[in-house]
Amino acid sequence: MSEKKTKLFEKGEEFLEMFRQGQEFTQDLLKENERLRYRVVQLEETLKSGPNPSAGSPTDNSQYLELSRKVAIYEEKIQDLAGKLSEVEEENIDFARRYVDVEEQNNNLANLYVASFQLHSTLDYEEVLQIILEIIINLIGAEDFAVFLLDEKTNQLIPAGSEGVGLEEISPIAMGEGIIGSAAQEKTSYFNEMPPSTRDELFKDPLVCIPLLIKDELIGVITLYKLLQQKVKFAPVDFELFTLLAGHAATAIFSARLYSESRRKLTTYQGFLDLLSQK
Amino acid sequence: MAALKFLVIEDSPTMRQLIRFALNRIPKAEVIEASDGVDGLKKLSSNEVDLILTDINMPIMDGLKLVSLVRGNDSYKDIPIVIITTEGAREDRERAMALGADAYITKPIQSTNLLSTVKELLKI
C-alpha cells in the first residue's frame, strides 16, 4: 500500500512539474505577444510619418525625414523662382515694348526737328518752297502734291510749287471753292480716308488739305493728292508733321517773302540815295 | 572700335540731315555728305569710306550710275552700298540690287530700319 502511495505521489509530482512548465511557456508566449504588439505599433507610427523605401534602421528613417523636409523646401524655392522668372519675363516684354515706343518717338522727333530746322535755315523764298516740297516727299512720303499760296488781291489760291503734277495742270482756286477752297476759307485741315480713283477726282477730292496759317492769317494751302507706292497709310508722325508744316512753313514763307521784299525795297532806296547823292 | 566713315549721297539737304541724325547714333560714326553722284565719287576718292548710302534720283549723276561705277572699280567694289529712295517698285529694287547694291530702303525712312541695315552690313 505504501508502495502504491509512493508511486501515486511521484505521478502527482510529474503532473505538477508539467503544469509548471506549461505555466512558464504560457507566460513566455504572453511576453512575446506583448513585444510583437509593441513592434506593430512602432511600425504603424513609422508608416504614418511616410514611406520608407529602405525600411532600415531608425537612423535611416531620420535621414529620410530630413531629406524629405529639404526636398519640400527646395520645391517651394523652385516655385518661388519660377514665379519671379515669369515676373522678369513680363518686365522684359514691357521694356522691349517701351524701347520700341521710345525708338519711334526718337524717330518722330528727329523728323520734326529736321523739318523745323530746314524750314528756318534760309530766307530765300525759292529755297523755302523747295524745302517744303522735300519735307512732303521725303518725310511724309507723298508722290503727287501741290502748294498753293493765297493771292490777297484776287483772293485766290495760286499754285506755287508741285511734285508729280505739273503746275500748269493745276488751276487757281477761289476761296471757298471745292474742298481745297473750303479748307482754306474755314482754316481747318481736311483728311480723306479713301484715295481718289481717277486723275480728275484727284484735284477735286485730294487726300489732305493743310491750311498754312500764322496765328489766324491764311498764307496758303498744302494739298496731297497721292502717296508713294510703299506708303500705305498715314503714320501718327505724319499728322505731327502736318501740324508743324501748317505753322512753320507759313512762317518760313512769310519771312522769306518779307525778306525778299525788303531787300528789293532796300535796293530801290539805295538807288534813289545814290541818284540824290550824285546830284 | 575704329571710326566708321559713311558717305551719304543725297541731293536733299533735309534727307542728308535726317540720315546724319540716324548714323550719329553709331559710336564713332563719321558722316561725309555729297549732293550728287559726281560729288559722291569725288568724296569717295579722297576718303576711306566704310559704307555708302545713296539716293537714286539726283541731278548730274543718279544713284544707279554711281552704284555701277563703284562696283566697277577695284578699289571700291567691296564697299557696301545702301540705296535710299522714293522708288518703291519691285523692278527698281531688282535693278539696283542687280547693279550691286547691298540693301534697298524706301522713303520715308525709319531710323531704326536704317540703323539695323547698316549694322548688319558692317557686322557691328
Chai-1 contact restraints between the chains, C-beta under 6 A:
chainA,res_idxA,chainB,res_idxB,connection_type,confidence,min_distance_angstrom,max_distance_angstrom,comment,restraint_id
A,E103,B,T112,contact,1.0,0.0,6.0,A-B,restraint_1
A,N107,B,Q110,contact,1.0,0.0,6.0,A-B,restraint_2
A,N107,B,S111,contact,1.0,0.0,6.0,A-B,restraint_3
A,A110,B,F21,contact,1.0,0.0,6.0,A-B,restraint_4
A,V114,B,T14,contact,1.0,0.0,6.0,A-B,restraint_5
A,V114,B,Q17,contact,1.0,0.0,6.0,A-B,restraint_6
A,V114,B,L18,contact,1.0,0.0,6.0,A-B,restraint_7
A,Q118,B,T14,contact,1.0,0.0,6.0,A-B,restraint_8
A,E134,B,S12,contact,1.0,0.0,6.0,A-B,restraint_9
A,E134,B,T14,contact,1.0,0.0,6.0,A-B,restraint_10
A,I135,B,T14,contact,1.0,0.0,6.0,A-B,restraint_11
A,N138,B,S12,contact,1.0,0.0,6.0,A-B,restraint_12
A,N138,B,T14,contact,1.0,0.0,6.0,A-B,restraint_13
A,N138,B,M15,contact,1.0,0.0,6.0,A-B,restraint_14
A,N138,B,K107,contact,1.0,0.0,6.0,A-B,restraint_15
A,L139,B,P108,contact,1.0,0.0,6.0,A-B,restraint_16
A,G141,B,P108,contact,1.0,0.0,6.0,A-B,restraint_17
A,L228,B,T86,contact,1.0,0.0,6.0,A-B,restraint_18
A,L228,B,G88,contact,1.0,0.0,6.0,A-B,restraint_19
A,Q229,B,G88,contact,1.0,0.0,6.0,A-B,restraint_20
A,Q230,B,G88,contact,1.0,0.0,6.0,A-B,restraint_21
A,Q230,B,T106,contact,1.0,0.0,6.0,A-B,restraint_22
